[in-house]
Amino acid sequence: MKRFKREYVWLLAAILLSGFIMRAPITTPPLMLNQLAQAVHVPQGQLGILTTIPLVMFMLFSNFASHLMRLIGLKRALLVTMTIISFGSILRLIPAFWAMIVGTIFIGIGIAHLNVFMPSLVAAYFPEHIGLYTTMYSFSMILGNTVFNLVTAPVAEKFGWQSILGILLVLAVLGTVSWAVTVRNGTTPQVETVSTSQTTDVSSSRSMWTQARDWPFLIAFGCQALLSYTFTAWMPSLMAYHHVDATETGVIMALYAVIGLPLSMILPNLLAKYSKRQLTWITLVMGLFGLLASLMLFVQQTSSVWFWLTEGLLVGVTIG
């Protein structure tokens, strides 16, 4: 019994550590672009690609992540994924533009696989508590993003940009170790993952690309992701251009990140309880918030913290 509990403690630690670095390695570099640009000797504008690269990796590798899972198993696939993220994190400590690019590519590939593996893991090992454990790793993901938004500017200013990337590396290595121990323990899933033949049957009978009902969801989630990563990539640069203090920028980005947590917990209940008319009104209000945030960008010539805080909260509510 004690061994069983110890195995699941390691599994839970691996899940939480994986969640903690599912967004922070992507959202942290924009908060210290000036220091990174000086270190690698390139114009600051060129480093915007550090946020674009992971999105490209998501697009290229997400559809193929399940093949690795079927080939070597879910836990081993997660171990490989965390190893890839750790390797990319090591490369980004090298003060060279090529190392930043290649390291970010590896991190993007790893996180693309994590995005696919984590829901499968929860469904396989905690089938009776899917909502609870999904909330746990989602909370861990938002918490990691929020914490790094808060500490990046002051820590990087005092100890240098490599200190923040070093902390991300340590977390990735701890996650890798946790998955290595979990693989060694041989924790058995309560529900078997889908077999190759089953997957083939499902995919051959119904492809989402040919289903008209799926396209509104694809467009909505695609636009949501586009807005989220565009805001994350360029809003710190916009605030820096208007001379907003780096620490205040970090606080604004942290509030932008954390506001999605209560919304993600409240909205599913609303979807189940409210009528279509009420949901339509909620959608319209969220759309108005997004429209107001967009209009504010046309009058952004200010260093007012309240202006940018309002902008961040409006975008956060709209995307959340």
C-alpha positions in Angstrom: 0.0 0.0 0.0 2.8 2.4 0.9 4.6 1.6 -2.4 1.3 2.3 -4.3 1.0 5.7 -2.6 4.6 6.5 -3.2 4.2 5.7 -6.9 1.3 8.1 -7.2 3.1 10.8 -5.3 5.8 10.7 -7.9 3.2 10.7 -10.7 1.4 13.7 -9.2 4.7 15.5 -8.8 5.5 14.8 -12.4 2.1 16.1 -13.5 2.4 19.3 -11.5 6.0 20.0 -12.6 5.0 19.4 -16.3 2.1 21.8 -15.9 4.3 24.4 -14.3 6.5 24.7 -17.4 3.9 24.2 -20.1 3.7 28.0 -20.7 6.4 29.8 -18.7 9.3 28.9 -21.2 7.3 30.6 -23.9 6.0 33.7 -22.0 9.2 34.5 -20.1 11.6 35.7 -22.9 9.3 38.6 -24.0 9.7 40.1 -20.5 13.5 40.5 -20.9 13.9 41.1 -24.7 16.2 44.0 -24.2 18.7 42.0 -22.1 18.5 39.1 -24.5 19.0 41.3 -27.5 22.2 42.8 -26.0 23.5 39.4 -25.0 23.1 37.8 -28.5 23.8 41.0 -30.4 20.7 41.3 -32.5 18.0 44.0 -32.8 15.2 43.5 -30.2 12.6 43.2 -32.9 14.2 40.0 -34.2 13.6 38.2 -30.9 9.9 38.3 -31.4 10.5 35.0 -33.2 11.1 33.4 -29.9 7.4 33.4 -29.2 6.4 32.6 -32.8 8.6 29.5 -33.0 6.7 27.5 -30.4 3.4 28.2 -32.2 4.9 26.8 -35.4 6.1 23.7 -33.5 2.5 23.3 -32.1 1.2 23.3 -35.6 3.8 20.9 -37.0 4.0 18.4 -34.2 0.7 18.2 -32.3 -0.9 16.0 -34.9 1.9 13.5 -34.7 2.3 13.3 -30.9 0.0 10.4 -30.5 2.3 8.3 -32.7 5.1 8.6 -30.1 2.7 7.6 -27.4 1.6 4.5 -29.2 5.2 3.6 -30.1 6.8 3.7 -26.6 3.9 4.2 -24.2 2.5 7.3 -22.5 4.9 7.6 -19.5 8.0 7.0 -21.6 6.7 9.5 -24.2 6.4 12.1 -21.4 9.9 11.3 -20.2 11.2 11.9 -23.7 9.2 15.1 -24.0 10.6 16.5 -20.7 14.1 15.5 -21.8 13.6 17.5 -25.0 12.5 20.5 -23.1 15.5 20.2 -20.7 17.9 20.0 -23.7 16.3 23.1 -25.3 16.6 24.9 -21.9 20.3 24.1 -21.8 20.8 25.5 -25.3 19.1 28.8 -24.4 21.7 29.4 -21.7 24.3 29.9 -24.4 24.5 33.6 -25.3 24.2 33.1 -29.0 21.3 33.8 -31.4 21.5 30.4 -33.0 21.3 28.7 -29.5 18.2 30.7 -28.6 16.5 29.7 -31.8 17.4 26.0 -31.7 16.7 25.8 -28.0 13.3 27.4 -28.5 12.5 24.9 -31.3 13.2 22.0 -28.9 11.1 23.6 -26.2 8.3 24.2 -28.6 8.4 20.6 -29.8 8.3 19.3 -26.2 5.4 21.5 -25.1 3.5 20.6 -28.3 3.7 17.0 -27.1 2.8 17.9 -23.5 -0.4 19.6 -24.8 -1.5 16.3 -26.2 -0.1 13.9 -23.6 -1.4 15.6 -20.4 -5.2 15.1 -21.0 -4.5 11.5 -22.1 -2.5 10.9 -18.9 -5.3 12.2 -16.7 -7.9 10.2 -18.5 -5.8 7.0 -18.2 -4.7 7.2 -14.6 -7.5 9.2 -13.0 -10.7 8.2 -14.9 -12.9 8.9 -12.0 -11.4 12.3 -11.2 -10.7 13.7 -14.6 -12.1 17.2 -13.7 -10.1 17.4 -10.5 -6.7 16.4 -12.0 -7.3 18.5 -15.1 -7.9 21.5 -12.9 -4.8 20.7 -11.0 -2.4 20.7 -13.9 -4.2 23.6 -15.5 -3.8 25.5 -12.2 -0.1 24.5 -12.1 0.3 25.8 -15.7 -1.4 29.2 -14.9 0.6 29.4 -11.6 3.9 28.8 -13.4 3.0 31.5 -16.0 2.0 33.9 -13.3 5.0 33.4 -11.0 7.5 33.9 -13.8 5.7 37.0 -15.1 6.1 38.4 -11.5 9.7 37.5 -10.9 11.3 37.7 -14.3 12.0 41.5 -14.4 13.4 41.9 -10.9 15.4 38.6 -10.9 16.8 39.3 -14.4 17.7 42.9 -13.5 19.6 41.7 -10.4 21.2 38.4 -11.5 21.0 38.5 -15.3 18.8 36.9 -17.9 20.5 33.5 -17.6 19.3 33.2 -14.0 15.7 33.1 -15.1 16.4 30.6 -17.9 18.5 28.6 -15.4 15.5 28.3 -13.1 13.4 27.1 -16.0 16.1 24.5 -16.7 16.1 23.3 -13.1 12.3 22.9 -13.2 12.5 21.0 -16.5 15.2 18.7 -15.1 13.2 18.0 -12.0 10.2 17.2 -14.2 12.4 14.8 -16.2 13.6 13.1 -13.0 10.0 12.7 -11.8 9.0 11.0 -15.0 12.1 8.8 -14.9 11.1 7.6 -11.4 7.5 7.2 -12.5 8.5 5.0 -15.5 10.8 2.9 -13.2 8.0 2.5 -10.7 5.7 1.0 -13.5 2.5 2.7 -12.3 -0.4 1.0 -14.1 -3.1 3.1 -15.7 -6.6 2.5 -14.6 -7.8 2.8 -18.2 -5.9 1.5 -21.2 -4.9 4.1 -23.8 -6.5 3.8 -27.2 -4.9 1.2 -29.5 -3.6 1.9 -32.9 -6.4 -0.1 -34.6 -9.0 1.7 -32.6 -7.5 5.1 -33.5 -7.3 4.1 -37.2 -11.0 3.1 -37.2 -12.1 6.3 -35.6 -10.0 8.5 -37.8 -11.1 6.7 -41.0 -14.8 7.0 -40.1 -14.8 10.6 -39.0 -12.2 13.3 -39.8 -12.7 16.7 -38.2 -11.5 18.4 -41.3 -14.6 17.2 -43.2 -17.1 17.9 -40.4 -18.8 21.3 -40.8 -19.8 21.3 -37.2 -16.2 21.2 -36.1 -15.0 24.3 -38.0 -16.6 26.9 -35.8 -14.7 25.4 -32.8 -11.4 25.2 -34.8 -11.8 28.8 -35.8 -12.7 30.0 -32.3 -9.9 28.2 -30.6 -7.5 29.1 -33.3 -8.3 32.8 -32.9 -8.1 32.5 -29.1 -4.6 31.0 -29.3 -3.6 33.7 -31.8 -4.8 36.5 -29.6 -3.2 34.9 -26.5 0.3 34.4 -27.9 0.3 37.7 -29.9 -0.6 39.6 -26.7 2.1 37.6 -24.7 4.7 38.2 -27.4 4.3 41.9 -28.1 2.5 43.5 -25.1 5.7 43.7 -23.0 7.5 45.3 -25.9 4.7 47.9 -26.3 4.8 48.7 -22.7 8.6 49.0 -22.7 8.3 51.3 -25.8 6.0 53.6 -23.7 8.4 53.5 -20.8 6.3 51.4 -18.4 8.6 50.0 -15.7 9.7 46.4 -16.2 8.5 45.3 -12.8 5.0 46.9 -13.4 4.9 45.2 -16.8 5.5 41.8 -15.1 2.7 42.5 -12.7 0.3 43.4 -15.5 1.2 40.2 -17.4 0.8 38.2 -14.3 -2.7 39.5 -13.7 -3.5 38.9 -17.4 -2.4 35.3 -16.9 -4.1 34.6 -13.6 -7.5 36.0 -14.5 -8.1 33.0 -16.7 -8.1 30.7 -13.7 -11.4 31.7 -12.1 -13.0 32.1 -15.5 -12.0 28.5 -16.4 -13.6 27.2 -13.2 -16.8 29.3 -13.5 -17.7 29.2 -17.2 -18.2 25.4 -17.5 -20.9 25.6 -14.8 -22.5 28.5 -16.5 -22.5 26.5 -19.8 -24.4 23.7 -18.1 -26.9 25.9 -16.2 -27.7 28.9 -18.4 -30.1 29.0 -21.3 -29.0 29.7 -24.9 -30.2 33.3 -24.6 -28.2 33.9 -21.5 -25.1 32.4 -23.0 -25.6 34.6 -26.1 -25.6 37.7 -23.9 -22.4 36.5 -22.1 -20.8 35.9 -25.4 -21.7 39.4 -26.6 -20.4 41.0 -23.4 -17.1 39.2 -23.8 -17.0 40.3 -27.4 -17.5 43.9 -26.4 -14.7 43.6 -23.9 -12.4 42.4 -26.7 -13.6 45.2 -29.0 -12.9 47.8 -26.3 -9.4 46.3 -25.7 -8.7 46.5 -29.5 -9.9 50.1 -29.7 -7.7 51.1 -26.7 -4.6 50.0 -28.7 -5.4 52.9 -31.2 -4.9 55.4 -28.3 -2.0 53.7 -26.6 0.4 56.7 -26.4 0.7 56.6 -22.6 2.8 55.2 -19.9 -0.1 54.9 -17.5 0.0 51.7 -15.5 -3.8 51.8 -15.2 -4.3 52.0 -18.9 -2.1 48.9 -19.6 -3.6 47.1 -16.6 -7.1 47.7 -18.0 -5.9 46.5 -21.4 -4.4 43.3 -20.0 -7.5 42.5 -17.9 -9.9 43.1 -20.8 -7.8 40.8 -23.1 -7.5 38.2 -20.3 -11.2 38.1 -19.7 -12.0 37.9 -23.4 -9.5 35.1 -24.1 -10.4 33.3 -20.8 
